[in-house]
Amino acid sequence: MQFLDIQDSLKFLKDKNLIPIVDKVLDEKRLSFEDGVTLFNTNDLLTLGSLANYVTEKKNGKYAYFVMNRQINPTNVCTLDCKFCAFADMDKNSPKAYEMDYEQIIEKAKYAIENGATEVHIVGGLHPDWDFERYLNIVAILRKNFPDLHIKAFTAVEIDYLSQLSNLSYEEVLIKLKEVGLNSLPGGGAEIFSPRVRRIIAPTKIGWKKYLEIHKIAHRLGLHSTTTMLYGHVETKEERVDHMLKVREAQDETGGFTCFIPLAYQPENNDLEITEHTSGIDDLKTIAVSRLILDNVPHIKAYWVMIGEKVAQVALNFGADDMDGTVMEEKIAHFAGAKSPTQQQKDRLIRLIKEAGKIPVERDTLYKHIKVYE
């Protein structure tokens, strides 16, 4: 779908309910809650994808991004009991529980850099025995050993936990982390902002107001972040749209989100009574609607770890312009049954992007071009 000339694609429009939305998009007018619900309910998938691809190519041309990165999860021991999570373990003596020492974390970062990584993505459990200094030291030691490495670490949920541990405000916690080397925040922990859903899937986790408050504080301190949405469990389409609109409102205020990442729910090894993975159609719709609703967020990610590389490849023509990266050692989704590899090779990412009709761009964390593969 090479549709910068959107008029050609709209000749095949089947759902007349989309006509007012198409007009809004072409006139660069902001979509409403009702528009978002209409987009989720349409069966005119090609028009939806064409429209989202049109918006993507207006923003970023035919570029599709990837990053050389590694995920590091220092521990899966966690004080929270989120029903959807297969990664965390509340019992630190469980056979599944683990915690890394500083040397192990350094070794993983060293391996990543030796293999071309420019970023480490650090998220993990809320360990009941780790103090604030332990978390500060993780960042400080990485910065000391790897001065040029971009450290993206600790979700808003972890920042809230560190605030409790240290008796410091969110701003004070973030300032201290920034002082020892933190560069940006990951977007995990958003799940779905709906209080109804959070009472079911994560009743002890911070709510959407605190989540966005922490990110907005980080943005004002000069720290960019990503943001996410976990979909495909007990939420409604309306709750998905509401989530996106709350992100859009926060982005209007600070402009600090670099990317929105829809995360497909993984159904295995947890306490929710859901047995099926999301469908490819739902994945593509969610990415396309994200692109159309979130007019102020620069990038939409097709996270191959969650949706698989084939759907992620198609998603590059449904509003996504980023496939994440090499990752190297993903644990959280794979504990929950993700069928994708735990690591992706650079040359394969380049091939997947080219096959989708896009131009691969190796980027850094903040989307500065490192190399364009014309």
KASULNOR-V305975 format. One record per backbone hydrogen bond with DSSP energy under -0.5 kcal/mol. CO is the residue of the C=O (numbers start at 1). NH is the residue of the N-H. Records with the same first field share a line. If there is no record, write none. Layout:
CO: NH  NH
This chain:
1: 3
4: 6
5: 8  9
6: 10
7: 11
8: 11
9: 12
10: 13
14: 16
15: 18
16: 19
18: 22
19: 23
20: 24
21: 25
22: 26
23: 27
24: 29
25: 28
32: 36
33: 37
34: 38
35: 39
36: 40
37: 41
38: 42
43: 45
44: 48
45: 49
46: 50
47: 51
48: 52
49: 53
50: 54
51: 55
52: 56
53: 57
54: 58
55: 59
56: 60
57: 61
60: 63
62: 359
64: 361
65: 323
66: 363
67: 69  326
68: 118  119
70: 121
72: 74  123
74: 100
75: 125
76: 89
82: 85
83: 271  272
89: 78
90: 92
91: 94
94: 97
98: 76  77
101: 105
102: 106
103: 107
104: 108
105: 109
106: 110
107: 111
108: 112
109: 113
110: 114
111: 115
112: 115  117
113: 116
118: 150
119: 70
120: 122  152
121: 72  123
122: 154
125: 127
126: 79
127: 130
131: 134  135
132: 136
133: 137
134: 138
135: 139
136: 140
137: 141
138: 142
139: 143
140: 144
141: 145
142: 146
146: 149
149: 151
150: 120  152
151: 153  183  184
152: 122
155: 159
156: 160
157: 161
158: 162
159: 163
160: 164
161: 165
162: 166
163: 167  168
169: 173
170: 174
171: 175
172: 176
173: 177
174: 178
175: 179
176: 180
177: 181  182
178: 181
183: 224
184: 153
185: 226
187: 190  228
188: 156
191: 230
194: 198
195: 199
196: 200
197: 200  201
198: 202
201: 83  84
202: 205
207: 211
208: 212
209: 213
210: 214
211: 215
212: 216
213: 217
214: 218
215: 219
216: 220
217: 221
218: 223
219: 222
222: 224
224: 185
225: 258  259
227: 261
229: 231  263
231: 265
236: 240
237: 241
238: 242
239: 243
240: 244
241: 245
242: 246
243: 247
244: 248
245: 249
246: 250
247: 251
248: 252
249: 253
250: 254
251: 255
256: 225  258
257: 298
258: 299
259: 227
260: 262  301
261: 229
262: 264
263: 231
265: 267  278
272: 274
279: 283
280: 284
281: 285
282: 286
283: 287
284: 288
285: 289
286: 290
287: 291
288: 292
289: 293
290: 294
293: 295
294: 297
296: 298
299: 260
300: 321  322
301: 262  303
302: 304
303: 306  307
304: 308
305: 340
308: 312
309: 313
310: 314
311: 315
312: 316
313: 316
314: 317
315: 318  320
321: 65
322: 302
323: 304
324: 67
326: 328  344
327: 71  329
331: 335
332: 336
333: 338
334: 337
336: 268
342: 330
345: 349
346: 350
347: 351
348: 352
349: 353
350: 354
351: 355
352: 356
353: 358
354: 357
358: 360
359: 64
360: 373
361: 66
362: 370  371
363: 68
364: 367
368: 364
371: 362
372: 374
373: 360
